Amino acid sequence: MSSKPEQKETHQANGAVLPIVPVDCLTSPDRGQMVEPSNFLGPDGDRVEVVVLESRANAKGVREEDALLENGSQSNESDDTSTDRGPEPASPLKETSFSIGLQVLFPFLLAGFGTVAAGMVLDVVQHWDVFKYVTEVFILVPALLGLKGNLEMTLASRLSTAANIGQMDTPKELWRMITGNMALIQVQATVVGFLASIAAVVFGWIPDGHFSIDHAVLLCASSVATAFIASLVLGMIMIGVIIGSRKMGINPDNVATPIAASLGDLITLALLSGISWGLYKELESKAYVNPLVCAFFIALLPIWIIIAKKNAATREVLYSGWEPVIIAMAISSVGGLILDRTVSDPNFAGMAVFTPVINGVGGNLVAVQASRISTYLHMSGMPGESSEAAPRKCPSPCSTFFSSDVNSRSARVLFLLVVPGHLVFLYTISSMQGGHTTLTLIFIVFYMTAALLQVLILLYIADWMVHWMWGRDLDPDNFSIPYLTALGDLIGTGLLALSFHVLWLIGDRDSDVGD
């Protein structure tokens, strides 16, 4: 009778009672050697078969969960021991609101000052001849600036997740991820840049009914060249940031996406302005230059496609990752149409300098949140798998912002950064006398209301969209951020234009418009 309870812990096989031994028990203290089977003997001293049940939460998985899960998550004692898989990357074991805010603050401010610089550049170049006579270039601005959401931020999120789950620990894995992803974003940049130019031509032609083939080719060459060069430069920066973050023990999800945008807006807008200005100058005397530029970058496409197809990490994205970036480009182009129709209106003076700022800040914050939620879900399994962490129903605002969940905590931290961040950026613009406008109290109130409403909407949509995509077997790293940043461009531009219009109606802008 005494053997009956013991049989609950054993396994019946061919009439013999066999012990069930966890994997951890079969390893030596250094976890590098398996215990010899002879160490397990039956009652008569004979060797018996041992049934090994390997837990899904292996040493690597436990390490991954400890990196991001709640303070209440329990750590496994085996985490303290080393494995023969090489040195484990350092990462924060627990994240409090303070630690999240501290890690996000510096890259957030850096990204914000990048958008301020981009706004100042746009405020200057809007008076150039190419922007005056080929006004469709304004439609390209949000679409190409949105490439940091379509491509660079998606790259940053994808590589951050790969780094957090141990897919970039060895030099071979690291090189494979770098080459495949760099080739992939060059393919996407060239195609999206070309489609953005078509959207700019269409959106510019519909209201006016005027079409110029020379201007269309100019837009195509400027867009493709800008997208290609900007993605190449920013992609290399992203790889360096993520590798450095892991070595410094910082969660890449907190810093990679904001830094992707810190120089992204400035570099992209400067390239677009310079390239379009140079090609516009060559339009009259050397009309063949523009089509040659288009043909050159498009001719490079097969090379990047071959490299990306050979890499298993990017092959799937190469085939299935087009829908989000193309739709996001179209959404951003609608925001560009709003900018094109308002930037030359005296009643909307200052719109050009503030648009990259409000759009950039909102996109940066929601990209951080989407990247964090995606990494959190990857800790529990693969996309499409049933998990308590991935509800299929639309979340309530209370669960998004006021629950004890780590992602809700980060949403609160990111939302609280909006007002102080924008105050710093507005003061910077004012001190540099940008926007030909004076900052009044009522303008700041309307501007802050638009910025807070934009981020509030984006964070809620991110919580729903990332979980929704996860439940439908879509990797949020590849699909969510393009949509979110494009919506940020559209919502930000629309709310800002509405604020300027209301301020004009109540007469606050009349005395603030400069020469």
Disulfide bonds with the S-S distance in Angstrom:
none
